[in-house]
Amino acid sequence: MSDHPIFTADHDALRASVRGLLAREVTPYVEEWEQTTFPDTVFRCLGDAGLLGLGKPVEYGGQGIDTVSGLVLAEELGRVNSAGVAMGISVHTDMAMPPILAFGSEQQKSEWLVPAIRGETILCLGISEPEAGSDVAAIRTTARRDGDDYVISGSKMFITNGLRAHAIVLLTREPDTGHGYTLLLVPMSLSGITRERPLSKVGLRASDTAVLTFDAVRVPASAVIGSAGEGFKHIMWELQGERLTAAAYCVGAAEWLIETALRYARERRAFGKPIAEHQAIRHRLAEMAMELEAARQLVYSTAWKVGQGTCGAGDIAIAKLFATRSASTIADSAMQIHGGAGCMTEYGVERAWRDLRTFRIGAGTDEIMLDIIGRAIGRTKTEDQR
Ligand SMILES: Cc1cc2nc3c(=O)[nH]c(=O)nc-3n(C[C@H](O)[C@H](O)[C@H](O)COP(=O)(O)OP(=O)(O)OC[C@H]3O[C@@H](n4cnc5c(N)ncnc54)[C@H](O)[C@@H]3O)c2cc1C
């Protein structure tokens, strides 16, 4: 299926089975879920198929496959053209699970990671706040040490899966101990947690996005993920995987958009011939294909570097920035090629156009990616990996 050297026959087989499953279980419902958000049963369905733990160790119920398998899933979700579904899944598997797996205790892994990989419980990630997004260090949610417990107060903003999650990986600061930032694994059923109304948004409408408030929420010290005071470092590490997943989603989405636009351009006639035969449309399709190919090669080579352990934050920022920008431009072109039809929901193109725009904001904005790339220029690989 794919002729790129990072993919093996096993990846191709995985891709075919993921594509089949998504075509049956997700594609028929994407427009309906734009109105209702997607149901929790999607997690269970993907969990049963082993897709929520592709790169996770077998001992926790994962498939123990390499990082490229996650890229295959992200691309295939992109081809389904519901970034809301992809975002809900990705927050669960690529954003909330990795810090638990990498830094969590065995108790946290058995209690939360194992059922999450099965799709029985749902996770979310709480970094952003009303007063702090790009500037993660400015968060104000506090976790005050009180005997053997922590008491959490504050609020989190734009939290995907926030309305449905069973637990949150929560970034807090410890104001009294001088420890800095601490990452906590917090059950969402605890008293003092309020899930505010769903936020209405331009894209990703199949996902739920919430404001969460924490009012003197008490957790034991065993809720700390990794070491107290290391939370900022842990979360900066987590963002790398999240960004590559977003970039891979964009490759799949752009591929779907080009196929869709080409099909339409061959069928739609204007001035006596298919619009695909007008040079302006052909050139636009050529530009789209070029953008996609460049993004694809960049994402694949970045994934390869991740597998080799040679990938720096600057490499990932380049892939994320380029792939998300390209997909956004390709969606705009696909809409243009569709004319009025592109503005109608039944074609799916306007959904992609709305969805893909949000990718240039979530998981680090364009401007933050440029800052990271700027800092990486002139540094050695080892310095950039820190
Ligand atoms: C649909 C959606 C889902 C999300 N899901 C989650 C989630 O599950 N969990 C979570 O924690 N967060 C989530 N987020 C939040 C997301 O990570 C933030 O929106 C993003 O990091 C940007 O932060 P902000 O919105 O506060 O913008 P701000 O940081 O306020 O930025 C506003 C503008 O200023 C620019 N800017 C900021 N700093 C600089 C600088 N130094 N130099 C130049 N320009 C700068 C930005 O690039 C941007 O253009 C989600 C966001 C969206 C849209």
The ligand as an SDF file (V2000), in Angstrom:
LIG
                    3D

 53 58  0  0  0  0  0  0  0  0999 V2000
  -10.2790   22.3170   19.8070 C   0  0  0  0  0  0  0  0  0  0  0  0
   -9.2210   22.4690   20.8350 C   0  0  0  0  0  0  0  0  0  0  0  0
   -8.9440   21.4290   21.7170 C   0  0  0  0  0  0  0  0  0  0  0  0
   -7.9980   21.5760   22.7170 C   0  0  0  0  0  0  0  0  0  0  0  0
   -7.7750   20.5470   23.6070 N   0  0  0  0  0  0  0  0  0  0  0  0
   -6.9300   20.7460   24.6510 C   0  0  0  0  0  0  0  0  0  0  0  0
   -6.7710   19.7270   25.6500 C   0  0  0  0  0  0  0  0  0  0  0  0
   -7.3300   18.6340   25.5660 O   0  0  0  0  0  0  0  0  0  0  0  0
   -5.9630   20.0020   26.7180 N   0  0  0  0  0  0  0  0  0  0  0  0
   -5.3060   21.1780   26.8530 C   0  0  0  0  0  0  0  0  0  0  0  0
   -4.6060   21.3580   27.8320 O   0  0  0  0  0  0  0  0  0  0  0  0
   -5.4390   22.1640   25.9170 N   0  0  0  0  0  0  0  0  0  0  0  0
   -6.2300   21.9770   24.8290 C   0  0  0  0  0  0  0  0  0  0  0  0
   -6.3820   22.9590   23.8830 N   0  0  0  0  0  0  0  0  0  0  0  0
   -5.7200   24.2480   24.0850 C   0  0  0  0  0  0  0  0  0  0  0  0
   -4.5850   24.5280   23.1060 C   0  0  0  0  0  0  0  0  0  0  0  0
   -3.4670   23.7610   23.4330 O   0  0  0  0  0  0  0  0  0  0  0  0
   -4.3280   26.0520   23.1890 C   0  0  0  0  0  0  0  0  0  0  0  0
   -5.4490   26.6810   22.5890 O   0  0  0  0  0  0  0  0  0  0  0  0
   -3.0590   26.4740   22.4830 C   0  0  0  0  0  0  0  0  0  0  0  0
   -1.9350   25.9800   23.1560 O   0  0  0  0  0  0  0  0  0  0  0  0
   -2.9640   28.0060   22.3990 C   0  0  0  0  0  0  0  0  0  0  0  0
   -3.1830   28.5900   23.6370 O   0  0  0  0  0  0  0  0  0  0  0  0
   -4.2500   29.7790   23.7900 P   0  0  0  0  0  0  0  0  0  0  0  0
   -5.5000   29.3500   23.1410 O   0  0  0  0  0  0  0  0  0  0  0  0
   -4.3200   30.1600   25.2190 O   0  0  0  0  0  0  0  0  0  0  0  0
   -3.6650   30.9610   22.9510 O   0  0  0  0  0  0  0  0  0  0  0  0
   -2.6050   32.0290   23.4590 P   0  0  0  0  0  0  0  0  0  0  0  0
   -1.4510   31.3570   24.0810 O   0  0  0  0  0  0  0  0  0  0  0  0
   -3.3110   33.0680   24.2540 O   0  0  0  0  0  0  0  0  0  0  0  0
   -2.1400   32.6690   22.0950 O   0  0  0  0  0  0  0  0  0  0  0  0
   -2.8960   33.6370   21.3790 C   0  0  0  0  0  0  0  0  0  0  0  0
   -2.0680   34.0740   20.1680 C   0  0  0  0  0  0  0  0  0  0  0  0
   -0.8320   34.6480   20.6150 O   0  0  0  0  0  0  0  0  0  0  0  0
    0.2430   33.9560   20.0190 C   0  0  0  0  0  0  0  0  0  0  0  0
    1.3960   33.9090   20.9110 N   0  0  0  0  0  0  0  0  0  0  0  0
    1.4410   33.4550   22.1970 C   0  0  0  0  0  0  0  0  0  0  0  0
    2.7020   33.5160   22.6510 N   0  0  0  0  0  0  0  0  0  0  0  0
    3.4690   33.9840   21.6350 C   0  0  0  0  0  0  0  0  0  0  0  0
    4.8580   34.2640   21.4820 C   0  0  0  0  0  0  0  0  0  0  0  0
    5.7250   34.0200   22.4600 N   0  0  0  0  0  0  0  0  0  0  0  0
    5.2840   34.7550   20.2950 N   0  0  0  0  0  0  0  0  0  0  0  0
    4.4190   34.9820   19.2810 C   0  0  0  0  0  0  0  0  0  0  0  0
    3.0840   34.7250   19.3680 N   0  0  0  0  0  0  0  0  0  0  0  0
    2.6220   34.2340   20.5280 C   0  0  0  0  0  0  0  0  0  0  0  0
   -0.2730   32.5640   19.7200 C   0  0  0  0  0  0  0  0  0  0  0  0
    0.5070   31.9100   18.7470 O   0  0  0  0  0  0  0  0  0  0  0  0
   -1.6760   32.8900   19.2780 C   0  0  0  0  0  0  0  0  0  0  0  0
   -1.6450   33.2960   17.9250 O   0  0  0  0  0  0  0  0  0  0  0  0
   -7.2870   22.8090   22.8400 C   0  0  0  0  0  0  0  0  0  0  0  0
   -7.5450   23.8390   21.9320 C   0  0  0  0  0  0  0  0  0  0  0  0
   -8.4900   23.6770   20.9420 C   0  0  0  0  0  0  0  0  0  0  0  0
   -8.7340   24.8220   19.9890 C   0  0  0  0  0  0  0  0  0  0  0  0
  1  2  1  0
  2  3  1  0
  2 52  2  0
  3  4  2  0
  4  5  1  0
  4 50  1  0
  5  6  2  0
  6  7  1  0
  6 13  1  0
  7  8  2  0
  7  9  1  0
  9 10  1  0
 10 11  2  0
 10 12  1  0
 12 13  2  0
 13 14  1  0
 14 15  1  0
 14 50  1  0
 15 16  1  0
 16 17  1  0
 16 18  1  0
 18 19  1  0
 18 20  1  0
 20 21  1  0
 20 22  1  0
 22 23  1  0
 23 24  1  0
 24 25  2  0
 24 26  1  0
 24 27  1  0
 27 28  1  0
 28 29  2  0
 28 30  1  0
 28 31  1  0
 31 32  1  0
 32 33  1  0
 33 34  1  0
 33 48  1  0
 34 35  1  0
 35 36  1  0
 35 46  1  0
 36 37  1  0
 36 45  1  0
 37 38  2  0
 38 39  1  0
 39 40  1  0
 39 45  2  0
 40 41  1  0
 40 42  2  0
 42 43  1  0
 43 44  2  0
 44 45  1  0
 46 47  1  0
 46 48  1  0
 48 49  1  0
 50 51  2  0
 51 52  1  0
 52 53  1  0
M  END
$$$$
